[in-house]
Every structure is written in structure tokens, then in C-alpha cells.
Amino acid sequence: MIEIENVRKSFGPLEVLKGIDLTVQKGEVLTIIGGSGSGKSTLLTCINGLEPIDSGRIKVDGTEVHARGTDLNKLRTKLGIVFQQWNAFPHLTVMENVMLAPRKVLGIGKAEAAAIAEKQLSHVGLGDKLDVYPSRLSGGQQQRMAIARALAMSPGYMLFDEVTSALDPQLVGEVLDTLRMLASEGMTMICVTHEMKFAREVSDRVAFFSKGVMAEIGTPQQIFDAPQNPETAAFVKMTQN
Amino acid sequence: MFDTALTVQDMVFLAKGAGITLLVTAIAVVLGTCLGIIFGIFRFQVGPWWAAPLTFVLDVSRSIPLLIQLVLANAFMGMVLKLKMSGFTVACGVLTLYTAAYCAEIVRGAVGAVPFTTRRAARSLGLSWWQDMAYIVMPLATRVALPSWIGLALGVMKDSALVYIVQVTELLKSTQILITRLQEPLLLLMICGAFYFVISFPIARFGGYLEKRWSND
């Protein structure tokens, strides 16, 4: 379970998170929608401790992320994150990209790590690209590799930060299909996305962020068909055009 | 011009000079690169403010002509600290610091060239700072730094000719000794140049080979 309590975060004079409260249950798929600069991506990087917070608390399975003495490297093995930019390690083959963290962080042997990498890469449809370098892959393939790389750590949670935003339109589908597959397998996911159709389809709950505040949260039906907050209504209307 | 009094012993003498050039260069480049990596990463990591004292020392080493540094360092060791230090040791010390100063800049730039987002992705997988450095930053930064570093190594090799000033008889000094005796400057300088080329060429080619090998990924 991820518990977020009254989290505030500023970059200099700009307050990007103005007291967020949110709980994500095991097995839940939560999508976060909202305009750019609404703080949704920042929240994800705070959840796995890549960004410090100014006040409030974030707990993952009961461990407080920003507490002094929390082993962030250990905690991050539970939280897979995939970014807008897929960030392949260009000097490693696809296989090595996926094997690196299991081997170095979890201390898994080479043969076993290779087996894990092969399984995860096949899972995302890259079983035939094991020994090529990332530069030979399309954006969509690199993004799926990044997903396999995160999955190889057997995380309890997956965080997706606008993973299709940097892709060419024709490559968006293959990545969303991968996310749908994960959702159907019961993975706990928080997806920040601009893909409204996808959000409606896979989410258990949808949260709408606006100017650092979670303006509304509810089922996809509530958010998209009967929004309570006028800002949500305006955003949904605008994005459906 | 080719009817010369140059003997086999003279060639051996030149080869020994070349050996000293190679030795001084090897020591300075190996130690200087190690120090340069440490200094460069330190400067990148702590930012300009905290690194200011180190930056100043490195700037001094880069700005003052090597010849002056050698003379002053030699005088300082002998007359101020009263240490019985050989010219060879002083030469290696000064050249090492000189190499480190340039190398630190190369390393700082190369580490900075590794995208922040790539490093963040590595850390997000649970890799520690050291693991990120070892498995992501160093391999990627090395590719960026290599051409400049090869240039530095070749430059230091040629600059090492200046260590004659602290009584180290390296290749150029050996050549000058022979010129004084044989009065055949052109031939001897051609041979000397050939020696430098023979030393440099493999280093340059090795750099080219590594670049090519790394470019397919």
C-alpha cells in the first residue's frame, strides 16, 4: 500500500504540490490526469524518493520514504518507475540493460539474471531483440525495454510517468497494450498519462490534478462522465475534442 | 648529409633518451589520469563553490608554462625544503599535476555529458551512487572523454621534452647532445622526430580503434 499524507513540495518559489493526500491499495490501477505543471509527475518522483519533499509523509508498505535512515536503494527495488524519456543505457545491449539491476542490486547470479531478463523481455514482446543495442530499437521498443527493465526487479508497484508522451503516434499503441497487459495481470500501478481513453479503460480510480492540488478522485465513470468539480469537467471536455 | 659519423652507439643513446621520454610520460599520464578522474568527479559532484580551492590549484598548474613550473618546483624542493630529490622525480611530479589539471577538466565535462535522466533511471532501479558511477557514468563518460584524453596524452608526451631543464636526459636532450658533437642537426632532428612518431602513433591508433569499437552501440 502506498500512503501519501499532506505532501508539499516546492521548486524554489514555485509550490508544485500543495498538500496531496492519496492512498493506493495493492492491486489497484490509479491514473493521474491533469494539465502540464499540475504536479503529477513530481508526485511520482517523490514516491520513490528521487525528489525530497518539504512536508508531509509518503509510506510504501509502511516504510516512510523520506525518513532519515530509510534505505532508498532497497526501497526502490519495490517501486518500478518508467519515465517519459525511456533512458536506455546506450552502452549495454537490451539484455544487459535488463540484467544490470537484478545482478548488481539484488545480487542475482548471471545465469538467473539472464533468465529473468529473457522472460521479461519476451513478456513485453522483445524476445527477438535480446542482443541488439538500444540505438537499433524504435522509441516504442525502447520504452517497452524500459518497462521490462523495471519489471525485472519484481517490484510490488509500477509508476508510469507519461510513458507515451515522447513517442510517435503510431508507436503509442504498443506501449499502451503492454500497460493494459500488466493491469490485467493485477500489477499495482500509478500511471500519469494524457491518454484519456486508456485511463478510462484500465483505471480503478482516476485522479485529476490541477495546480498542485488533487481536485477530484473517483471511478473513471465519475471523472469522465459526471465530474463533480468544474475544473475537472472543463479539462475532460477539452481533452475529448 | 647521409655520409655521417653517426654510430650504432649513438642510436642506442637516442633510444635510451626515448625510453626516458616514454617512462616520464607513462608515469605522468597514469598517475595524472587517476588524480584527474578523482579531481574531475569531485568538482562535478560538489559544485563550483566547494571545489574552488582545488580549481584554483589546477588552474595554476594549467596556466603557468611548464618550463617555469619545472624550474620553480626543482628549486623549491632543493633549496626550500632541502630535499635530495632527483630531477626525474621532480619532473614526474610536475608533469603528473599538469596532466591531472587538464584531465580533471576533461572528466568533469564528460561526466556532465551523461544525461541526468539516464542517471536518474539508474538510481530509480535501486543502483547506489557508486554503482551508477561504475556501471553507467564511467562507461558513457569514457566514450565522450576518449578523443580529448588521447590528445592530452600525446601532448604530455611532447611536453615532456621540457624536463631536460631539471637534468633529465630524455629524447630531445639526447638529440641535442649528439647535435653538439656531430654538427648534423637536420639528420638528428629527423631521427628524433621519427622516435616521437613511433611512440605517438600506436597511442593515436589505439584511441581510434577504441572509438570505432564503441561506436556500434
Interface residues (C-beta under 8 A of the other chain):
Chain A: N48 L50 N73 K74 R76 T77 L79 I81 F83 Q85 N87 F89 P90 H91 L92 T93 L100 A101 K104 V105 L106 Y133 S135 A146 R149 A150 M153
Chain B: P115 T117 T118 R120 A121 A122 R123 S124 L125 G126 L127 S128 Q131 Y135 I136 P139 L140 R143 W214 N216 D217
